[in-house]
Amino acid sequence: MPGFAPRFVQPVVESPLPPAFRSARPAPATAAAVEAAIRKAQAYLLSKQYPEGYWWAELEANVTLTAEYVFLHKVLGTDGERTRQFEKIRTYLRRQQREHGGWELYYGDGGELSTSIEAYFALKLLGDSPDLPHMARARQFILARGGITKARVFTKIHLALFGAFPWEGCPTLPPWIMLLPDWFPFTIYELASWARSSTVPLLLVSDRKPVVRVPGGDADELYAEGRAQADLSLPNPAGLLSLGGVFIGFDWMLKLMERFDLSPRRAEALARAEQWTLEHQDDSGDWGGIIPAMLNSLLGLHCRGYAPTHPVMQKGIAAVERFCIETEDEFHTQPCVSPVWDTGLTILALLDSGLPNDHPALVRAGEWLLSKQIFRDGDWRFKNRTGPAGGWAFEFWNDFFPDVDDTAVVTMALHRLKLPDEAEKQRRLKLAIEWTLSMQSKNGGWGAFDVDNTLEILNDIPYGDLKAMIDPPTADLTGHILEMLGVTGYAAPREKVERAIAFIKSKQEPEGCWWGRWGVNYIYGTHMVICGLVALGLDPREAFIMRGTQWLNSCQNEDGGWGETCASYGDRTLMGVGKSTPSQTAWALLGLMAGGEGKSDCARRGIEYLVTHQNDDGSWTEAEFTGTGFPNHFYMNYHFYRNYFPLMALGRYRAFART
């Protein structure tokens, strides 16, 4: 298949360089210093291109996905085939444990309960005795935070697979939701794409409620109140009279119906869920392009009697393996893979920094991106009856779930390239833009994967404790779409553009910034909005845009850089507050330059930060997580963010300085 990543090919893993290889002294933002930094960064990125034309680096997350890889193979009974991988996973999990005994949700967060429970339980399944010092420290960390009964829903479900947590303490997932008619206020298509692709196969697991007995499969020592006294009630901080309380009452009723086998049309509903899962497997074996959907699909089909040797299961297991990174002594799992995203943004960075638009490396990358355009209907079609197919997904394969963010980036990149068949390129870009415009929601903004995916009450159901059950429009995505329209010069209907601008204005925070759904956090959202509005042709001196640039100026760190902690999602006082990072510094600079502040002292100091912190090989080092999966619950470290965004900022700064 075009663009297939062979099993032996791994994403680029960005290893921090030791201090000896870092620039030793601050470098002023002279033309020569900027030029030298650009050349080194270009050379570094060009050296990382794969022969097929794409760029792809590691997408780092917390350890739960690797722990769940262990759980999967223990349940499937395929663990005996993975002795080498499991030993390396043991090494990885031990090394990821922090001094306090726990494991982190994101770099430097002080440890997180559910993440630590899953890591501990995986190590126990791998043979680590609870009496070992590192396990004792982990147990102390977990118990001090309330133990298993305070964990998230998905952690409890994974423990329930082994009998380490009772199924009755997990939310009920009624299979009959698969039979609800299209006109009903709620169907599975009101769930976000990621929730839908993970939940439908989980219906099969929840119905079967399997319990696999394996050595190390108990966790009684992680109940702070003792297993016999465990509180299995579903958490509801808002109280019984709240919407959450209503849903908990409904869950009690569903459990009663299950107990007496009163689930309506149960067999038909389960068959529908099974068929949906089978139909949504990509030809490559992937489901939804994300590990949770892939793991749940394999577990769900296993509960329906599919053996690991079944062709569907074999393809799915192989797809999971392609998300894993194996080194000489470690093995871990990525949540997703990002070749389309990495390739589009690398092209833009190289173009911004002066590479000609017909450079052979860029042409090769452009041709690869064209090969990944999706021309089939996906789940987006359920709510979008008119748009033409023509978007891009994030991954090598994810045909059912293209997204507007990747499509905007790829469209801008391809528009600026000169490819052998320009007429065909333009035809493809027209389809992509028309598809993107058709994905606009009623409120004027864009969500990532679906139109009007805004049924907020779904975040109040007991199962939705991550508060990520829907995919509502956001300012950062909407800004990216407007930037795409401005860069390509596409004559979008005036009414669509005006509604988008009004949506962005409605989402501006009192401080002048914008919340970032897909990057950490207000620095990301603010730069995306400003870049989009100005690219579209709005005057950067408009008052509401100036408030955004002024906010960026206000949160610059003493060292000249910008940084923001993931904790800002839960604490607004931490807006724009955090240790400086290359990616967030670059975002702030891109926003300032779009806002007309490219020659300011703040911009100069930001460029000096990037030049000073560049490694001798042209890369940058960044341990912090600056990518967002689910705000407050899941974050990522894109290992190329630290490289292509700084190059983009340096290139645009050089162009700004020449004007």
C-alpha positions in Angstrom: 0.0 0.0 0.0 1.2 3.5 -0.6 2.9 5.1 2.3 3.1 1.9 4.3 5.6 2.1 7.2 7.4 -1.3 7.3 7.5 -3.0 10.7 11.2 -2.4 11.1 10.9 1.3 10.5 10.6 3.4 13.7 9.7 7.0 14.1 12.6 9.4 14.9 13.1 9.3 18.6 14.5 12.7 19.8 17.0 12.0 22.6 18.1 15.0 24.6 21.7 15.9 24.0 24.0 16.3 27.0 24.9 19.9 28.0 28.3 19.6 26.3 26.6 19.6 22.9 24.5 22.6 23.6 25.4 26.2 22.7 27.3 27.5 25.7 26.5 31.2 25.6 23.6 33.4 24.7 23.7 34.3 21.0 22.4 37.7 19.9 19.7 37.7 17.2 22.1 39.0 14.5 21.4 38.2 10.9 24.4 35.9 10.8 23.3 34.0 14.0 19.8 33.6 12.7 21.1 32.4 9.3 23.4 29.9 10.9 20.6 28.5 13.1 18.3 28.2 10.1 20.9 26.3 8.1 21.6 23.9 10.9 17.9 23.3 11.6 17.2 22.7 7.9 20.0 20.2 7.6 18.8 18.4 10.7 15.2 18.0 9.4 16.3 17.1 5.9 18.5 14.3 7.4 15.4 12.9 9.1 13.2 12.5 6.0 12.2 8.9 5.2 12.9 7.6 1.7 9.2 7.5 0.9 9.1 11.3 1.5 7.4 11.7 4.9 8.7 12.9 8.2 7.7 11.1 11.4 8.9 11.4 15.0 7.9 9.8 18.2 4.6 10.8 19.9 5.4 10.4 23.5 2.7 10.0 26.2 2.3 8.6 29.7 2.9 4.9 30.5 -0.7 3.8 30.7 -0.8 2.8 27.0 2.2 0.5 27.5 0.6 -1.0 30.6 -2.5 -1.6 28.6 -0.5 -3.4 25.9 0.5 -5.8 28.6 -3.1 -6.2 29.7 -4.2 -6.9 26.2 -1.8 -9.7 25.6 -2.5 -11.2 29.0 -6.2 -11.3 28.2 -5.7 -12.7 24.7 -3.3 -15.3 26.0 -0.6 -14.1 23.6 1.8 -13.0 26.3 4.0 -16.1 26.0 4.9 -14.9 22.5 6.2 -11.6 23.8 8.8 -12.5 26.5 11.4 -10.2 25.0 9.0 -7.3 24.7 7.6 -7.8 28.2 11.1 -7.8 29.7 11.9 -4.5 28.0 8.5 -3.1 29.1 9.5 -4.0 32.7 12.7 -1.9 32.2 10.8 1.0 30.7 8.2 1.1 33.4 10.8 1.0 36.2 12.8 3.8 34.6 9.7 6.0 34.2 8.9 5.8 37.9 9.7 9.0 39.7 11.4 9.6 43.1 8.0 10.1 44.8 7.0 6.5 43.8 4.4 7.4 41.2 4.3 7.8 37.4 3.5 11.0 35.6 0.6 12.1 33.4 2.9 14.6 31.9 6.6 15.6 32.5 7.1 17.1 35.9 3.5 16.9 37.1 4.3 15.2 40.5 2.7 11.9 39.6 -0.9 10.9 38.9 -3.1 8.3 40.5 -4.6 6.3 37.6 -1.3 6.4 35.7 0.5 5.0 38.7 -2.1 2.3 39.3 -1.8 1.0 35.8 2.0 1.0 35.8 2.1 -0.8 39.2 -0.4 -3.4 38.0 1.4 -4.0 34.8 4.7 -4.5 36.7 2.9 -7.0 39.0 1.6 -8.9 36.0 5.2 -8.9 34.6 6.4 -10.6 37.8 7.5 -7.8 40.0 6.8 -8.7 43.6 4.8 -6.1 45.7 7.6 -6.5 48.3 10.3 -5.0 46.0 11.3 -1.4 47.1 10.1 0.3 43.9 6.7 -1.4 44.2 6.4 -0.5 47.9 7.1 3.1 47.0 4.5 3.0 44.3 1.9 1.4 46.6 2.5 4.1 49.2 2.0 6.8 46.5 -1.2 5.2 45.3 -2.7 4.7 48.7 -1.9 8.2 49.8 -4.2 9.4 47.0 -7.1 7.2 47.8 -6.3 4.0 46.0 -8.2 2.1 43.3 -11.6 3.4 44.1 -10.5 7.0 43.3 -9.1 6.0 39.9 -10.6 6.9 36.5 -13.2 4.7 34.8 -10.9 3.2 32.2 -8.4 2.2 34.8 -11.1 0.4 36.7 -12.3 -1.4 33.5 -8.8 -2.6 32.8 -8.5 -3.9 36.4 -11.9 -5.6 36.1 -10.6 -7.7 33.2 -8.5 -9.5 35.8 -10.9 -9.5 38.7 -8.8 -6.8 40.5 -11.8 -4.5 40.5 -15.5 -5.6 40.5 -17.4 -5.1 37.2 -20.3 -3.8 39.2 -18.2 -0.8 40.1 -17.8 0.2 36.5 -20.4 2.2 34.5 -22.9 0.2 32.5 -22.7 0.4 28.7 -26.0 -0.8 27.3 -25.6 -2.4 23.9 -29.0 -1.3 22.7 -27.6 2.2 22.0 -26.5 0.7 18.7 -30.1 0.3 17.7 -31.3 3.9 18.4 -32.7 5.5 15.1 -31.0 8.3 13.4 -33.7 10.8 14.5 -33.2 10.0 18.2 -31.6 12.8 20.2 -28.7 10.5 21.0 -26.9 8.0 18.9 -23.3 6.8 18.8 -22.6 9.6 16.3 -23.1 12.2 19.1 -19.9 10.8 20.6 -16.6 12.3 19.5 -14.8 10.2 16.9 -12.3 9.0 19.5 -15.0 8.2 22.0 -17.1 6.4 19.4 -14.3 4.2 18.0 -13.3 3.2 21.6 -16.8 2.8 23.0 -18.6 0.7 20.4 -16.2 -2.3 20.9 -16.2 -1.7 24.6 -20.0 -2.5 24.5 -19.0 -6.0 23.7 -16.5 -6.2 26.6 -19.0 -4.6 29.0 -21.7 -7.1 28.1 -19.4 -10.1 28.6 -17.6 -8.8 31.6 -14.7 -11.2 31.2 -12.4 -12.1 34.1 -9.0 -13.6 33.3 -7.2 -15.2 36.1 -3.4 -14.8 35.8 -0.5 -14.7 38.3 -0.2 -11.3 39.8 -3.8 -10.4 38.7 -5.0 -9.2 42.0 -4.6 -5.7 43.5 -6.1 -6.0 47.0 -3.2 -4.1 48.4 -4.2 -1.0 46.4 -7.5 -0.5 48.2 -7.0 2.3 50.7 -10.1 1.2 52.7 -9.6 -2.5 52.1 -11.1 -4.6 49.3 -14.0 -5.8 51.4 -15.0 -2.2 52.4 -14.4 -0.8 48.9 -16.8 2.0 47.9 -18.0 0.9 44.5 -20.4 3.8 43.9 -19.8 5.9 40.9 -18.3 9.3 41.7 -20.5 12.4 41.5 -18.9 15.5 43.0 -21.9 17.6 42.1 -24.4 15.6 44.2 -27.4 13.5 43.7 -29.6 16.4 42.4 -27.2 17.2 39.7 -27.3 16.0 36.1 -24.5 13.6 37.0 -26.7 12.3 39.8 -29.5 11.6 37.4 -27.2 9.6 35.2 -26.0 7.6 38.2 -29.6 6.8 38.9 -30.0 5.7 35.3 -26.9 3.6 35.6 -28.4 1.8 38.7 -31.5 1.1 36.6 -29.4 -0.3 33.8 -27.6 -2.6 36.2 -30.9 -3.9 37.4 -32.0 -4.6 33.9 -28.8 -6.5 33.2 -29.2 -8.6 36.3 -32.6 -9.8 35.2 -31.6 -10.0 31.5 -34.0 -7.3 30.4 -31.7 -5.5 28.0 -33.9 -4.9 24.9 -32.9 -6.7 21.7 -29.6 -7.5 23.3 -28.4 -10.1 20.7 -29.3 -7.9 17.8 -27.5 -4.9 19.4 -24.3 -6.9 20.1 -24.3 -8.2 16.6 -24.6 -4.6 15.4 -21.7 -3.5 17.6 -19.6 -6.4 16.3 -20.4 -5.6 12.7 -19.6 -1.9 13.3 -16.3 -2.8 14.7 -15.4 -5.1 11.8 -16.5 -2.5 9.3 -14.4 0.2 10.9 -11.1 -1.6 10.7 -8.9 0.0 8.1 -7.2 -2.2 5.5 -4.0 -1.9 7.4 -5.6 -3.4 10.6 -5.9 -0.1 12.4 -9.0 1.2 14.2 -9.5 4.9 14.5 -5.8 5.6 14.3 -5.5 5.5 18.1 -4.4 2.9 20.5 -7.5 2.9 22.8 -9.7 2.1 19.9 -7.4 -0.5 18.7 -7.0 -2.2 22.0 -10.7 -2.1 22.8 -11.6 -3.5 19.3 -9.3 -6.4 19.9 -10.8 -7.0 23.3 -14.3 -6.6 22.1 -13.9 -9.1 19.2 -12.1 -11.5 21.6 -15.2 -11.4 23.8 -17.2 -12.3 20.7 -15.1 -15.5 20.2 -12.5 -14.2 17.7 -9.2 -16.1 18.4 -5.9 -14.3 18.2 -5.2 -16.3 15.0 -8.3 -14.9 13.2 -7.2 -12.7 10.2 -9.0 -9.7 11.6 -7.2 -10.1 15.0 -3.9 -10.8 13.4 -4.1 -7.6 11.4 -5.2 -5.6 14.4 -2.4 -7.0 16.6 0.1 -6.2 13.8 -1.3 -2.6 13.7 -0.8 -2.2 17.4 2.8 -3.4 17.0 3.5 -0.6 14.5 2.6 1.9 17.2 5.3 0.5 19.5 8.9 1.7 19.8 11.6 -0.9 20.6 15.1 0.0 21.5 18.0 -2.2 22.7 16.6 -2.4 26.2 13.1 -0.8 26.3 9.7 -1.2 24.6 6.8 1.2 24.8 3.6 2.2 23.0 2.7 5.5 21.4 -1.0 6.7 21.6 -1.0 7.5 17.9 1.4 8.1 15.0 1.7 11.5 13.3 3.4 11.2 9.9 0.9 13.4 8.0 0.9 16.1 10.6 4.7 16.0 10.9 5.2 16.0 7.2 2.9 19.0 6.5 4.4 21.1 9.3 8.0 20.2 8.3 7.3 21.3 4.7 5.9 24.6 6.0 8.9 25.2 8.2 11.4 24.4 5.4 9.5 26.7 3.0 9.3 29.5 5.6 13.0 29.2 6.2 13.9 29.6 2.5 14.0 26.2 0.8 12.7 26.5 -2.8 9.3 25.2 -3.4 10.6 22.7 -6.0 13.3 21.3 -3.8 13.5 17.5 -4.4 12.9 16.7 -0.7 9.8 18.8 -0.7 8.5 17.5 -3.9 8.9 14.0 -2.6 7.1 14.9 0.5 4.3 16.6 -1.4 3.8 13.6 -3.6 3.6 11.3 -0.5 1.0 13.6 1.0 -1.1 13.5 -2.1 -1.1 9.7 -1.9 -2.6 9.9 1.6 -5.7 12.0 0.7 -8.9 10.2 1.6 -11.7 10.0 -1.0 -14.1 7.7 0.7 -16.9 8.6 3.1 -16.2 8.2 6.8 -18.1 8.7 10.0 -18.2 12.5 9.3 -20.8 11.7 6.6 -23.4 11.0 9.3 -23.8 14.7 10.0 -22.4 16.1 6.8 -24.6 15.1 3.9 -23.3 17.5 1.4 -19.5 17.9 1.6 -17.2 16.1 -0.9 -14.7 13.6 0.5 -11.1 14.9 0.3 -9.5 15.4 3.7 -6.4 14.0 5.4 -6.0 12.1 8.6 -3.2 12.3 11.1 -1.8 8.8 10.7 -0.6 6.5 7.9 -4.1 5.1 7.9 -7.4 6.3 9.3 -9.8 6.5 6.4 -12.9 6.7 8.5 -11.7 9.7 10.5 -10.0 12.5 8.5 -9.7 15.7 10.4 -9.9 19.4 9.5 -6.7 20.3 11.3 -4.5 18.0 9.3 -6.3 18.9 6.2 -5.7 22.6 6.7 -1.9 22.0 7.3 -1.5 19.7 4.3 -3.5 22.1 2.1 -1.3 25.0 3.0 1.8 23.0 2.5 0.8 21.6 -0.9 -0.5 25.0 -2.1 3.0 26.4 -1.6 4.8 23.6 -3.3 5.5 23.3 -7.0 4.7 19.7 -8.0 5.1 17.9 -11.3 1.3 17.8 -12.0 0.1 21.2 -10.8 -3.4 20.8 -12.4 -4.0 17.6 -10.4 -2.7 19.2 -7.3 -5.1 22.1 -7.6 -8.0 19.7 -8.2 -7.2 17.9 -5.1 -6.8 21.1 -3.0 -10.2 22.3 -4.2 -11.8 19.1 -2.9 -9.9 19.4 0.4 -11.0 23.0 1.0 -14.6 22.3 0.0 -14.7 19.4 2.4 -13.2 21.5 5.2 -15.7 24.3 4.6 -18.6 21.8 4.7 -17.4 20.7 8.2 -18.2 24.1 9.8 -20.6 23.8 12.7 -23.7 25.9 13.3 -22.0 28.2 15.8 -19.4 29.2 13.2 -16.5 27.2 14.4 -14.9 23.9 13.5 -14.4 20.8 15.6 -11.7 18.3 14.6 -13.6 15.3 13.2 -17.4 16.0 13.0 -20.0 18.7 12.5 -22.0 20.0 15.5 -20.6 17.3 17.9 -21.7 19.4 20.8 -24.1 17.3 23.1 -22.4 18.5 26.3 -24.5 16.4 28.7 -22.5 13.4 27.5 -19.6 14.6 29.6 -21.8 14.1 32.7 -22.4 10.4 32.2 -20.5 8.2 34.7 -18.5 6.7 31.8 -17.3 10.1 30.6 -15.1 11.1 33.5 -12.4 12.3 31.2 -14.8 15.0 30.0 -13.9 14.2 26.4 -17.0 12.6 25.1 -17.6 15.3 22.4 -15.7 17.2 19.8 -17.0 20.8 19.9 -15.7 23.6 17.8 -12.7 25.4 19.2 -10.9 28.7 18.5 -7.5 27.1 17.7 -9.0 24.9 15.0 -11.1 27.7 13.6 -8.0 29.9 13.4 -6.2 27.2 11.5 -9.0 27.0 8.9 -9.0 30.7 8.4 -5.2 30.6 8.0 -5.7 28.0 5.3 -8.3 30.2 3.5 -5.9 33.2 3.7 -2.8 31.3 2.5 -4.6 29.6 -0.5 -6.7 32.7 -1.4 -9.8 30.5 -1.7 -12.9 32.6 -2.1 -15.0 31.1 0.7 -18.6 32.3 1.1 -18.6 35.6 3.1 -21.2 34.3 5.5 -19.0 31.4 6.5 -16.0 33.6 7.2 -18.0 36.1 9.1 -19.5 33.4 11.3 -16.1 32.0 12.0 -14.7 35.4 13.0 -17.7 36.0 15.3 -17.1 32.6 16.9 -13.4 33.4 17.5 -14.4 36.7 19.1 -16.9 35.0 21.4 -14.2 32.6 22.6 -11.6 35.3 23.6 -10.7 35.2 27.2 -11.0 38.4 29.3 -7.2 38.6 29.4 -7.1 38.7 25.6 -5.9 35.2 24.9 -7.6 32.1 23.5 -7.8 28.6 25.0 -5.9 25.9 23.2 -7.7 22.6 22.7 -4.9 20.7 20.8 -1.8 22.4 22.2 -0.7 23.6 25.6 -2.5 25.9 26.1 -3.3 29.6 25.8 0.0 30.3 24.1 -1.0 27.7 21.5 -4.6 28.9 21.1 -3.6 32.6 20.9 -1.0 32.1 18.2 -3.3 30.0 16.1 -6.1 32.5 16.2 -3.8 35.5 15.4 -2.1 33.8 12.6 -5.4 32.8 11.1 -7.1 36.1 11.4 -4.2 38.1 9.9 -3.6 35.5 7.1 -7.2 36.0 6.2 -6.6 39.7 5.8 -7.7 41.3 9.1 -5.7 44.3 10.3 -3.4 43.2 13.1 -4.1 46.5 14.7 -7.7 45.6 15.3 -8.4 46.0 19.0 -9.2 42.4 19.8 -6.2 41.1 17.9 -3.9 43.6 19.6 -5.2 42.3 23.0 -4.0 38.8 21.9 -0.5 40.0 21.0 -0.3 42.1 24.2 -1.1 39.0 26.2 1.7 37.1 24.5 4.1 39.9 25.3 2.9 39.9 28.9 3.9 36.3 29.6 7.4 36.2 28.2 9.9 34.7 30.6 13.0 36.4 31.9 15.2 34.2 29.7 13.4 35.5 26.5 11.4 32.3 25.9 7.8 31.3 26.6 6.4 28.3 28.4 3.1 27.1 29.8 2.4 24.2 32.1 -0.3 21.6 31.3 -1.7 22.5 34.7 -3.1 25.8 33.2 -6.0 23.7 31.9 -7.2 23.3 35.5 -5.9 26.6 36.9 -6.5 29.8 35.0 -3.9 31.6 37.1 -1.3 29.6 35.3 -2.2 31.0 31.9 1.1 31.4 30.0 3.1 30.4 33.0 5.8 27.7 32.8 9.4 26.9 32.0 10.4 28.2 28.6 10.3 25.6 25.8 11.4 25.8 22.2 7.9 24.9 20.8 6.0 27.3 22.9 8.5 30.0 22.3 8.1 29.5 18.6 4.3 29.7 18.9 4.5 32.9 20.8 6.9 34.4 18.2 4.7 33.3 15.3 1.7 35.0 17.0 3.7 38.2 17.6 5.0 38.3 14.1 1.6 37.8 12.6 0.3 40.5 14.9 2.9 43.0 13.5 5.3 42.7 16.4 8.2 41.0 14.6 10.6 43.9 15.2 9.8 44.3 18.9 12.2 43.7 21.7 10.1 40.8 22.8 10.5 39.1 19.4 14.2 39.8 19.4 14.6 38.2 22.8 12.5 35.2 21.8 14.7 34.6 18.8 17.8 34.9 20.9 16.3 32.2 23.2 15.9 29.9 20.2 19.4 30.6 18.8 21.0 30.1 22.2 19.2 26.8 23.0 19.8 25.2 19.7 21.9 22.0 19.8 25.0 21.8 17.7 23.3 19.3 15.4 20.5 21.8 14.6 17.9 20.3 16.8 16.4 21.5 20.1 15.8 19.7 23.4 12.4 19.6 25.0 11.2 17.2 27.7 8.0 19.1 28.5 4.7 17.9 27.0 3.2 20.7 24.9 0.6 18.6 22.9 -2.9 18.1 24.2 -5.0 15.0 23.8 -7.7 15.5 26.5 -7.4 18.7 28.6 -6.7 17.8 32.2 -6.4 14.1 31.4 -4.0 13.3 28.6 -1.0 15.1 27.1 1.7 14.4 24.6 5.2 15.3 23.6 5.5 15.6 19.8 9.2 15.0 19.3 9.4 17.2 16.2 7.5 20.1 17.7 10.8 21.2 19.2 12.3 21.3 15.7 9.9 22.4 13.0 8.1 25.2 14.9 11.4 26.9 15.9 12.6 26.7 12.3 9.3 28.2 11.2 9.7 31.1 13.6 13.3 31.7 12.7 12.5 31.8 9.0 9.6 34.2 9.4 11.7 36.4 11.7 14.4 36.6 9.0 11.8 37.6 6.4 10.3 40.2 8.8 13.8 41.7 9.5 14.4 42.2 5.8 11.2 44.3 5.3 
